[in-house]
């Protein structure tokens, strides 16, 4: 029999958190809490009801309606609202019906892990993210954006979800690149990856029974290699902006309207983002598109990352313009008056030299860049001790 710990119970939460100890002792320092809504939950009463009904179907004349009733019946076993309403939690002397606090299960499960990490490795940073969540869980870990689909509309949704989750406190987040459910396509995975190199959580993940989507399975492997390489070139900026947002309780990804509040057109654009203060991105979210129309709320210079090189492209004036964005390229738009640090890259984080940076700038008067860098492992992340100014 499978049972779920009562995560609202302090003792149960401590017991569950202690289960991470053996993994920590083995040197594991990254954890992914999955299926923790809880998912695939059912009661014995529900199971018996379904089995009894299936017995009736064994001797029934299955017409069209009865056939669909039978096939749909299996889907009622798991995660049935009636089951959620059938049991209670005892929390600080009061009883709470589960369906009223259902979303707190994942919250407290992740909290139990974070509290265990504080007990066992208080000075070490542990990577922890969860599927289920609730407001406030960002204090314990990050989240990913659930079981999405291999649809172009879900790529665009991923773009929109980044600032919305930032506003809820979740900075460590991202989506399953290429989509989790349904069969993906090579161009969708590549375009999605061109956006995802900017998100703190970057991973390719798909469901059982779908098309395998490891990037080396596709025809244009070098394009994927080049785009993944951009991640390591821009990692100093991504990490710096992530940590500053976390320590200052600000956003890493902002919609244009948050930066250009007086610009009515900027308020209508939902598929372009400003990362930190210095750069804007405009991902391609349409199939068979070799570029897209971009709205420029101010003068910006295009930086094109392709085949391991950085090309300083066109300067765009304020307004709308069509921008050519070939498959396998990553495009960044540098705001006038700002600079952008770029590393030489590498094949993994350990290869990246966070000190040897090339600074790209645009404009006559360049604002120095507030660059944050720490050891990435301990909890020595006082912002005043780890920030320095970079200037051209």
Long-range contacts (C-beta under 8 A, 24 or more apart in sequence): 4-38, 4-41, 4-105, 6-89, 6-90, 7-104, 7-105, 7-107, 7-108, 7-109, 7-112, 8-89, 8-91, 8-96, 8-101, 8-104, 8-105, 8-108, 9-89, 9-90, 9-91, 13-108, 13-111, 13-112, 13-115, 14-112, 14-115, 14-116, 16-109, 16-112, 16-113, 17-112, 17-113, 17-115, 17-116, 17-119, 18-116, 20-113, 20-116, 20-117, 20-120, 21-116, 21-120, 24-117, 24-120, 24-121, 24-126, 29-124, 29-125, 29-126, 29-127, 30-126, 30-127, 30-128, 31-113, 31-126, 31-127, 31-128, 31-129, 32-129, 32-130, 33-106, 33-109, 33-110, 33-113, 33-128, 33-129, 33-130, 33-131, 33-132, 33-141, 34-130, 34-131, 35-131, 36-105, 36-106, 36-109, 36-110, 36-130, 36-131, 36-132, 37-79, 37-102, 37-103, 37-105, 37-106, 37-131, 37-132, 38-105, 38-132, 39-78, 39-79, 40-78, 40-79, 41-78, 41-79, 41-83, 41-84, 42-77, 42-78, 42-79, 42-80, 42-83, 43-80, 43-83, 43-86, 43-87, 45-83, 45-86, 46-76, 46-77, 46-80, 46-82, 46-83, 47-77, 50-74, 50-76, 50-77, 103-132, 103-133, 103-134, 104-134, 105-132, 106-130, 106-131, 106-132, 106-133, 106-134, 106-137, 107-132, 107-133, 107-134, 107-136, 107-137, 107-140, 110-137, 110-140, 110-141, 111-137, 111-139, 111-140, 113-140, 113-141, 114-139, 114-140, 114-141, 115-140, 122-379, 123-378, 123-379, 124-377, 124-378, 124-379, 125-376, 125-377, 125-378, 125-379, 129-172, 129-173, 129-201, 133-170, 135-168, 135-169, 136-169, 137-170, 138-168, 138-169, 138-170, 138-171, 138-172, 139-169, 141-172, 142-170, 142-171, 142-172, 142-173, 142-200, 142-201, 143-170, 143-172, 143-173, 144-173, 144-174, 144-175, 144-176, 144-201, 144-203, 145-173, 145-174, 145-175, 145-176, 147-176, 147-180, 147-181, 147-207, 148-175, 148-176, 148-179, 148-180, 148-181, 149-179, 149-180, 149-181, 149-182, 150-178, 150-179, 150-180, 150-181, 150-182, 150-183, 150-184, 150-185, 150-188, 150-206, 150-210, 150-213, 151-179, 151-182, 152-188, 152-285, 152-286, 152-287, 154-179, 155-179, 155-188, 155-191, 155-192, 155-195, 155-283, 155-285, 156-271, 156-285, 158-192, 158-195, 158-196, 159-195, 159-270, 159-271, 159-273, 159-283, 159-285, 160-270, 160-271, 162-199, 162-252, 162-253, 162-273, 163-251, 163-253, 163-254, 163-255, 163-258, 163-273, 166-245, 166-251, 166-252, 166-253, 166-254, 167-251, 171-200, 171-242, 171-245, 171-246, 171-252, 172-200, 172-201, 172-242, 173-199, 173-200, 173-201, 174-199, 174-200, 174-201, 174-202, 174-203, 175-199, 176-203, 176-204, 176-205, 176-206, 177-202, 177-203, 177-204, 177-205, 178-204, 178-206, 178-213, 179-206, 180-205, 180-206, 180-207, 180-210, 181-206, 181-207, 181-210, 182-210, 183-210, 183-211, 184-210, 184-211, 184-213, 185-287, 186-218, 186-219, 186-220, 187-287, 187-288, 187-327, 188-287, 189-213, 189-215, 189-218, 189-224, 190-218, 190-220, 190-223, 190-224, 190-227, 190-327, 190-328, 191-283, 191-284, 191-285, 191-327, 193-224, 193-227, 193-228, 194-227, 194-283, 194-284, 194-328, 194-329, 194-330, 195-281, 195-283, 197-227, 197-228, 197-230, 197-231, 197-234, 197-330, 198-234, 198-238, 198-275, 198-281, 200-238, 200-242, 200-252, 202-231, 220-327, 220-328, 222-328, 223-327, 223-328, 224-328, 226-306, 226-307, 226-308, 226-328, 227-328, 227-330, 229-308, 229-345, 230-305, 230-330, 230-345, 232-343, 232-345, 232-346, 232-347, 232-348, 232-349, 232-351, 232-352, 233-305, 233-310, 233-342, 233-343, 233-344, 233-345, 234-305, 234-332, 234-342, 234-343, 235-343, 235-349, 235-352, 235-354, 236-341, 236-342, 236-343, 236-352, 236-354, 236-357, 236-371, 236-373, 237-275, 237-276, 237-278, 237-279, 237-340, 237-341, 237-342, 238-275, 239-354, 239-372, 239-373, 239-376, 240-276, 240-341, 240-370, 240-371, 240-372, 240-373, 241-275, 241-276, 243-372, 243-374, 243-381, 243-383, 243-386, 244-276, 244-370, 244-372, 244-383, 244-387, 245-276, 247-381, 247-383, 248-383, 252-276, 256-280, 256-295, 256-297, 259-297, 260-297, 260-298, 263-297, 265-295, 265-297, 266-295, 266-297, 269-295, 274-335, 277-335, 277-338, 278-334, 278-335, 278-338, 278-339, 278-340, 278-369, 279-332, 279-333, 279-334, 279-335, 279-338, 279-340, 280-332, 280-333, 280-335, 281-331, 281-332, 281-333, 282-323, 282-331, 282-333, 284-325, 290-324, 290-325, 290-326, 290-327, 291-322, 291-323, 291-324, 291-325, 291-326, 292-322, 292-323, 292-325, 293-320, 293-321, 293-322, 293-323, 294-320, 294-321, 294-322, 294-323, 294-333, 295-319, 295-320, 296-320, 296-321, 296-333, 298-335, 298-336, 299-336, 299-362, 299-363, 300-333, 300-334, 300-335, 300-336, 300-362, 301-333, 301-334, 301-336, 301-362, 302-331, 302-332, 302-333, 302-334, 303-331, 303-332, 303-333, 303-334, 303-340, 303-360, 304-329, 304-330, 304-331, 305-329, 305-330, 305-331, 305-332, 306-330, 308-345, 310-342, 310-358, 310-360, 312-360, 315-362, 334-360, 334-361, 334-362, 335-362, 336-362, 336-363, 337-362, 337-363, 337-365, 337-366, 337-367, 338-362, 338-363, 338-366, 338-367, 338-369, 339-366, 339-367, 339-368, 339-369, 339-390, 339-391, 339-392, 340-369, 341-369, 341-371, 341-390, 349-376, 357-390, 359-390, 359-391, 359-392, 361-392, 366-391, 366-392
